[in-house]
Amino acid sequence: MFKTSFVTLALVAYAAAQSTAPQWGQCGGIGWTGATACPSGWACQQLNPYYSQCLQGAAPPPPPATTVAPPATTVAPPATTVAPPTTSAPSGGSPAAGACGAIASTVPNYNNAKLPDPFTFANGSTVKTKNDWTCRRAEISALIQNYEAGTLPPKPPVVTASFSKSGTTGTLAITAGLSTSQTIKFSPTITFPSGNPPANGWPLIIAYEGGSIPIPAGVAKLTYSNSDMAQQNSASSRGQGLFYQLYGSTHSASAMTAWVWGVSRIIDALEMTPAAQINTQRIGVTGCSRDGKGALMAGAFEERIALTIPQESGSGGDACWRLSKYELDNGNQVQDAVEIVGENVWFSTNFNNYVQKLPTLPEDHHLLAAMVAPRPMISFENTDYLWLSPMSSFGCMSAAHTVWEGLGISDLHGFAQVGGHAHCAWPSSLTPQLNAFINRFLLDQSATTSVFTTNNQFGKVQWQASNWITWTTPTLT
Ligand SMILES: *[C@@H]1O[C@H](CO)[C@@H](O)[C@H](O)[C@H]1NC(C)=O
């Protein structure tokens, strides 16, 4: 009897262990047969059709997408004439009006299965100088908005802010509007270090949905509820959220550009609020997974971001569309462009026209990341999840790296890719590399930031630079 009871108890314990996934553990996704429940205080949230994860807090999970949307069968013709998108009010590094000549926002008849050359303008001219890069960056901004991200509106006429603080928690109440009678309000919270701020104020990291990197001492953190700005529950979320209450539900901005717009308004608000004691010259941005895609967009488009830190952003982030498709075609079940436009509203409806014919896209995400240059960025990736398309991230960032190399500042662009940890759980082995970038670029300390590493765990594919990178890196003068 004793023995039988023991076995029964052991079986019950075993079943319980099997039915509850651990903290940060996988709890669902295509092909998943393991536990689907999460520990108390943790909720199973779908990150994409391949992966649901136990995350802290009881936020309701988005409606489960049980099937991957089929590829669109009819592809609309490419837009041929589109007014050049207006970008956010530039600061530092943007070309003076007229300094660049006409900026192309379309490249008719573009056809290139390899990665587009960062050092050749749409009109065929070569990028030779650092000033040329400023103009090429403006061109890339227009191309990315037009082809995949939607329009990023400039600073609206009304932006006001007030600040309150209790203990080490501050609240920045922001009003933004097209007129005083047509406004939206949002109030991100800031967690401050204790003690007195440096003379120029605290450095700050804007963390999409709170982020998942360890914030070092001496740096404040702002929690940005980007999903309130533009919802990202599913492919049915388009046009929902604060941004669209202001600009209208049919505005062409995708969730990505709507989120960037919100980051820019946060920085506007901090600039006009000295009481917050934030050093607006030392603002970083981070986010993980879908919010890592968003953090990269913010760093690319908002030049007041001093350090960009996307974490496990994968396809739609620091991976390239073309490389992710190559991974998919060769047996890695990755999240590619076709899947992404069916899954959520991160990119514009116009991008649907290109996901089936990526060679016609005159940009890719090595160019999105290169828009951060000459400012610094480091991205982190996780090879334990093939849907993050690990070869694509490494190859894409290797291609982007040539821009920082051409500018003579290769140590301002970092990349680190390891496995052995759950998606968005921070691997402590990478803390020194993260802190090196934060110390140097937000805390004004000296640090060595030459970080470019991978474990080469790319599933069924390998990275072959010569198959994708057709340019030689110039020395920009
Ligand atoms: C090509 O476009 C760039 C960016 O607008 C411009 O600076 C350059 O002068 C153009 N080159 C020619 C030959 O038109």
The ligand as a Tripos MOL2 file, in Angstrom:
@<TRIPOS>MOLECULE
LIG
   14    14     1     0     0
SMALL
NO_CHARGES

@<TRIPOS>ATOM
      1 C1         21.1400   61.5710  -56.0260 C.3       1 LIG1
      2 O1         20.3320   61.7770  -54.8720 O.3       1 LIG1
      3 C2         21.0090   62.3620  -53.7820 C.3       1 LIG1
      4 C3         20.0390   62.4160  -52.6270 C.3       1 LIG1
      5 O2         18.9560   63.2130  -52.9310 O.3       1 LIG1
      6 C4         21.5490   63.7270  -54.1660 C.3       1 LIG1
      7 O3         22.2530   64.2760  -53.0860 O.3       1 LIG1
      8 C5         22.4460   63.5790  -55.3710 C.3       1 LIG1
      9 O4         22.8740   64.8500  -55.7910 O.3       1 LIG1
     10 C6         21.7200   62.8980  -56.5030 C.3       1 LIG1
     11 N1         22.6330   62.6530  -57.6030 N.am      1 LIG1
     12 C7         22.3400   62.9600  -58.8670 C.2       1 LIG1
     13 C8         23.3820   62.6550  -59.8920 C.3       1 LIG1
     14 O5         21.2830   63.4590  -59.1670 O.2       1 LIG1
@<TRIPOS>BOND
     1     1     2 1
     2     1    10 1
     3     2     3 1
     4     3     4 1
     5     3     6 1
     6     4     5 1
     7     6     7 1
     8     6     8 1
     9     8     9 1
    10     8    10 1
    11    10    11 1
    12    11    12 1
    13    12    13 1
    14    12    14 2
@<TRIPOS>SUBSTRUCTURE
     1 LIG1         1 GROUP 0 **** ****
